[in-house]
Every structure is written in structure tokens, then in C-alpha cells.
Amino acid sequence: MKKVEKFELEFLKKEKMARNTYSFYFDRVHVKRGLGKRGFAGYFNFKPGQYIKIYLPISNPDERGTSRYFTISSSPTDKDFLTITTRIIRSSFKLTLNSLRPGQKISAFGPLGYFDFDPKSKKQKVFLAGGIGITPFHSILRYIDHKKLDLPIVLFVSFPFKEEAIFFDELKKIESEKPNIKTVYTLTKEENYYPEFEKGRMGSNMIKKYVQNYKNSEFFVVGPEAFESSMLGILNKMGILKNQIFNENFPGY
Ligand SMILES: Cc1cc2nc3c(=O)[nH]c(=O)nc-3n(C[C@H](O)[C@H](O)[C@H](O)COP(=O)(O)OP(=O)(O)OC[C@H]3O[C@@H](n4cnc5c(N)ncnc54)[C@H](O)[C@@H]3O)c2cc1C
């Protein structure tokens, strides 16, 4: 498949990941591109952490419109399918996404972005995710696991409540099998105590607690705009230089 272009994706199924949060599966093997008789189906390639733009047929869209960007939350090593993972809240886009039927075809564009993630770099990486901002890191960690790579990574991710925390069991399993990977889930609004979760917002103390050589690490920040700007402020105060930071925000939440 050519690098970046419009294509047609076939919806396969959806899977509930947490309260209000679903992964949507699409066929990756027979991805149609080109129009009419000149159209043909082929394989869709992408790199871990990349995203696509999805267009939905919505007859009466709200003011937010008919397309959205989504990170591909699956790994390129998941050969048969690709997934996007999102919270279903209330826009006409999300309600239409949630009512897709298996076999239905939708339009998409991409793949876009490359998160400066170099699988060959041995430099310590710190991933900071606000909620659903975990999607590119899930793709990357799954890729590292499938490829049996040995990279030093610490993932921090925050959710308001335990019921909303996604990919927990899967990433904890990867962590348990890979000494160089650490995952820290923190809950910001949960009143109950869970020993396997940190409590409260991510801050410099939490980062320093788990990352010894943080001054020499690369930081990747992904989440809603408010999360992104708060984390950039914290990293700045910790003396992390701009060229050590890679960030992407998920607007609209
Ligand atoms: C590079 C990139 C990658 C991204 N990757 C992901 C990803 O992996 N997963 C993901 O979930 N998102 C991702 N996003 C964000 C995504 O594109 C949407 O902007 C986001 O999911 C919000 O969707 P929505 O506008 O449909 O609103 P919703 O999810 O429906 O709602 C979000 C908020 O807006 C409010 N709202 C919704 N509709 C209305 C309305 N009509 N009027 C007033 N308020 C309203 C809701 O109450 C809620 O507070 C990404 C964005 C970018 C740029």
C-alpha cells in the first residue's frame, strides 16, 4: 500500500475494554483503495504509534462533523486486524461508530504521524498518558512484546476510576515478563484503595519514584490538551530539555 492515502475499511467487531470504552476492529488484509473498477484490495501497513482519520456516513451530524483522528491501538504485528480504541460519549460521530454493523465499510485516511519512536534506540523512554492517550503506547508495547525487543520503558497512565483503566491486565503481563518494562497506573478520583494502582495525579515525585535516570530519558506525552500542557509544565520544572520531549494531544475531550 502507498504511504498516505484514502482507503476503505471493513468493520469486523467491537470489544468492551472498560466502562464506556471500546476497541473497534477492522479488517487489515483486504483494505480497498482506488475508485470503481480501478479499485483493488491490499494489505494496510503502519508503524506502532501511528494514527488514521476516520470518516463516517452521518446523515445529520452535530457541529463536530463526520470525521475524527484515531491512533491505531493495535500493533503492526497483529496481522489480520487493526483496532482503534475510544470512549463513547455523546457526539453523533461516536454514536454512529458505536452502531457500526459487522461487514459495514467506512472511509479512512492515513497512516499519519510517526511518534519518533525508534525501536533500535536503547535510550530510556518514559511514556506519560492521560486516559485514552494510552493508545499509541499500547501499540508500541504490544509491538515490543511480539517482536521480543529489549527496550527500557516506563509507562505512566492515569484514569479517574479503576473501572475506566484499559489494557491493565495485558500490560501488567508484559511487564512481568520483561525486566526493562515498568507500567504505573494511577487513579485520580477513586476513593477505594487498590495496591496495584498509584493514587493521584502524575507529578514529578511519582516520576522520580519510578525513573532513576530521568534526566537522561526521552519523554513521550499523549492525552487531552489539559493533560498535555500540565505534563509539559512538570517536565520543564524537572529540567527536562525540549529536545527530550515528544508530545501529541487528543483534542475534543
Ligand atoms: C493524532 C490524534 C490521535 C487521536 N487518537 C485518539 C484515540 O486513540 N482515541 C480517542 O478516543 N480519541 C483520539 N483522538 C481524539 C479524537 O479524534 C476525538 O477528538 C475525541 O475522541 C473526542 O471525540 P468527539 O468529538 O466525538 O466527542 P465525544 O467523545 O463524544 O465527547 C467528548 C467530550 O465532548 C462533549 N461533547 C460531545 N459532543 C458534543 C456536542 N455535540 N456538543 C457539546 N459537547 C459535546 C462530551 O460531553 C465530552 O465531554 C485523537 C486525536 C488526534 C488529533
The ligand as an ORCA input file, in Angstrom:
! r2SCAN-3c Opt
* xyz 0 1
  C      -3.489     12.431     16.457
  C      -4.749     12.143     17.226
  C      -4.959     10.860     17.721
  C      -6.128     10.585     18.456
  N      -6.310      9.320     18.932
  C      -7.423      9.044     19.663
  C      -7.626      7.734     20.194
  O      -6.820      6.808     20.029
  N      -8.754      7.527     20.905
  C      -9.679      8.528     21.143
  O     -10.686      8.271     21.812
  N      -9.509      9.759     20.654
  C      -8.404     10.045     19.911
  N      -8.229     11.306     19.402
  C      -9.273     12.329     19.665
  C     -10.482     12.095     18.731
  O     -10.154     12.485     17.414
  C     -11.723     12.895     19.207
  O     -11.457     14.270     19.114
  C     -12.126     12.562     20.636
  O     -12.264     11.155     20.752
  C     -13.432     13.271     21.020
  O     -14.464     12.730     20.228
  P     -15.852     13.501     19.955
  O     -15.599     14.879     19.442
  O     -16.636     12.597     19.066
  O     -16.540     13.714     21.359
  P     -17.114     12.692     22.439
  O     -16.085     11.624     22.690
  O     -18.480     12.252     22.106
  O     -17.188     13.659     23.699
  C     -16.027     14.311     24.241
  C     -16.499     15.478     25.113
  O     -17.216     16.434     24.325
  C     -18.572     16.574     24.768
  N     -19.427     16.635     23.568
  C     -19.592     15.645     22.648
  N     -20.439     16.045     21.683
  C     -20.807     17.322     21.998
  C     -21.657     18.266     21.384
  N     -22.314     17.988     20.250
  N     -21.771     19.475     21.976
  C     -21.123     19.764     23.110
  N     -20.307     18.908     23.750
  C     -20.152     17.700     23.200
  C     -18.824     15.317     25.596
  O     -19.856     15.505     26.548
  C     -17.459     15.064     26.214
  O     -17.242     15.896     27.322
  C      -7.088     11.602     18.676
  C      -6.879     12.871     18.138
  C      -5.725     13.138     17.431
  C      -5.524     14.522     16.851
*
